[in-house]
Amino acid sequence: MKTSIEKACHIAGGQTSLARMLGVSPQAVQQWVARGKPPSGRCIPIENAVEMEITRFDLRPDIFGNSFQGSATGRHAIKLRKFSAFSEFCD
């Protein structure tokens, strides 16, 4: 079974493509794949690079938990979070 970082690499078109998108070396991405997870600080950029098909929650549930808003997952959860953050400024 593929890890979430492997899935993100596949979506991006390979480790080298993901590395290019993130501005890191291909060797850095290869190390993440070997470890089975990226550094927590790279999760949101990866999430953006793969257009949220793989989320920070998929990549590092040990840091970010399983999802936002209870049962909401993936893109929907991110949209909920962005909306919630925006609506706080509108009150």
C-alpha positions in Angstrom: 0.0 0.0 0.0 1.3 3.4 -0.9 2.0 6.0 1.7 0.4 9.5 1.4 3.8 11.0 0.3 4.1 8.4 -2.4 0.6 9.2 -3.6 1.4 12.9 -3.6 4.5 12.1 -5.7 2.4 10.1 -8.2 -0.2 12.9 -8.5 2.6 15.5 -9.0 4.2 13.4 -11.8 7.0 11.9 -9.8 9.4 12.7 -7.0 11.4 15.1 -9.3 8.3 17.0 -10.3 7.1 17.3 -6.7 10.6 18.5 -5.7 10.5 21.1 -8.5 7.1 22.4 -7.4 8.3 22.7 -3.8 11.7 24.2 -4.6 13.6 21.4 -2.9 16.0 18.8 -4.2 14.8 15.5 -5.5 16.9 13.9 -2.9 14.9 15.6 -0.1 11.7 14.2 -1.5 13.3 10.7 -1.8 14.2 10.9 1.9 10.6 11.8 2.7 9.4 8.8 0.7 12.0 6.5 2.4 10.8 7.7 5.9 7.1 7.5 4.8 6.3 11.1 5.7 7.5 14.6 4.9 8.5 17.2 7.5 5.5 18.8 9.0 6.5 22.2 7.6 6.2 20.8 4.0 2.7 19.4 4.4 0.8 22.5 3.4 3.0 23.3 0.4 2.6 19.6 -0.7 -1.2 19.9 -0.2 -1.2 23.0 -2.5 1.1 21.4 -5.1 -1.3 18.5 -5.6 -4.3 20.7 -5.4 -5.5 19.2 -2.2 -5.9 15.7 -3.6 -3.6 14.7 -0.7 -4.0 16.8 2.4 -1.9 17.7 5.4 -4.1 15.3 7.4 -3.2 12.5 5.0 0.5 13.3 5.1 0.9 13.8 8.9 -2.1 12.8 11.0 0.3 12.6 13.9 0.7 16.4 13.7 -2.6 17.7 12.1 -5.1 15.0 13.2 -7.4 13.2 10.9 -9.4 16.1 9.5 -11.1 19.4 10.2 -14.7 19.7 11.3 -15.3 16.1 12.4 -16.6 14.1 9.4 -15.4 16.6 6.8 -12.4 15.4 4.9 -10.1 16.4 2.1 -10.9 19.4 -0.1 -14.2 19.9 1.7 -12.5 20.3 5.0 -10.0 22.8 3.7 -12.8 24.8 2.2 -14.7 24.8 5.5 -11.6 26.0 7.3 -11.0 28.8 4.8 -14.7 29.8 5.0 -14.6 29.7 8.8 -11.5 31.8 9.0 -13.0 34.3 6.6 -16.3 34.5 8.3 -14.6 35.3 11.6 -13.4 38.6 10.1 -16.9 39.4 8.9 -18.6 39.2 12.2 
